[in-house]
Amino acid sequence: MKKTIFSISALFVFVLLGCSATKNSTLVTNDTLGSSDTLLQTTKDKLTNDCKAGDKVSCKKLGDYFYDQAKYGDAANVYDYTCAKFWYIPACLRLAYMFKNGTGVEKNESIARDIYKRACYNGDKNSCDLAKNLKP
């Protein structure tokens, strides 16, 4: 029941905010996680559970974990989820960077610029300059 409510809530957030721009966006699930290393698996499981419980920092760290493992598609999905649900600027900036460079997602400077502009409007001054440097 909680999983269903969580899934519906997350979907509702994506629809309302319109931030879900990655292809085949999915919610964070244990099925998308795969590692043979027990310690990494334990860390990943903890981050996943904490993220599902609403800890935006854990969500960002989970995205970082995937990024560091070169699982860029999974990283983009987690950053997208974290950005849309919590508007957590560090996750949004990483997602914008991925769109700007085409890392794990199709390169799209327009989407990157939009994310940077939203971060700028939310007080991240560095994002203002980053948005200006990208073509509309």
N, C-alpha and C positions, 0 to 999 in steps of 0.2 A: 504494500500500500504506500509506504513512504517513498519507495523507488518510483512508483507511478506518479505520485504528487510531485516529486523532485523533477522527473522528466517533463511533466506538463508545465511546471513553473519555468524551467529552463527554456523550453520551446516558446512559451509566452514572452519571455524576456527578449529572445532573438527576434520575434515577430515585431514587437513594439519598438525596439531600438533600431532595428535594421542594421545592426553591426555585423551580422553573421555573413561575412563576405567570402569565406574560404569555400572551396568546392568540397562537397561531401562532408560538411561539418557534422560532427558527432559529439555527444556528451562524453565525458570522461568515464570510461568503464574499465573494469579489470581485464576484459577481453582484449583491449588494445595494448595491454602491457605485456611484454614478454622479455624475460631475461633468465639465464641459467644461474647467475650469481645470486646466492641466497641473501647476502647482505644488501645488494642493490634491490632485490625483489622486496625485501622487508621495508627498505626506505621508500621505495615506489608505492608499496601498498599503504604505508602510513600517509604519504603525501596524498594519495588518491582518496583515502578515507577522510582525511582532514579537509580536502578540497570539497568533497561531497557534503561535508558538514558545514560548509560555508566559510572556510578560512581562505581568504583571497591570497594571502602570502604563500600558503601551501600550494594553491593552484598555480601561481606563478612559478614556484620552485619545481613543480611537476612539469610544467612546460619547459623550464630550463633543463631538467633531466633529459627529456626527449631530445631537445636541441643538442645537448652535449653528446648524446648517443647517435646523432645524425638521423634521427627519426623526425624529420622536419615537418612532415604532414601531421603527425600526432602533436608535435609542438605547436604548430599553427592552430590546430583545433582547440587545444587547451588555452592558448593565449587568447583566442577569439572568445571562447566561453568566459574566461576571466574578465576580459575587457567588457563584454556585453553585460554580464551579470553584476559585476562589482564596480565597473569603470575604474579599475585599478591601473593607474597610469603606467607603471613599469611594464605590465603585461601588454598594454596597448602599444607602447613604444616598441616593444620587441616585435609585435605583429606588424606594425607599420614598417619597421626595418626589413622584415621578411618580404613584404609586398614590394618595397622599394628595390630590393635586390633579386627578387624572384627565388627566394630560398624556401623550398617546400610548397610554394604556391606560385601560381602564374604571376609573373612580374606585372605590377599594375601601380604606376606612380600616382594615379588619380586616387586610388583607395588609400595608399600610403599618405598622400597629402591630406585627405579627409580625416584620417585618424590623427595625424599631427595637428591639424587645425582644432579638432575637438579637445585634444590634450592642451593645446594653447589656451583655448577658451576656459579650460578648467584650471588654469594657473601655472602650467608648465611652460615657462618662458623660452626654454631651449627649443621646444616644439614649434614655436612661432617662426623661428629662423629656419628650421627644417622644412616647414610647410612652404615658406616663401621660395626655397631653393628647388622645389619640385614643380614641374610644369603642370598646369591645370588639365 
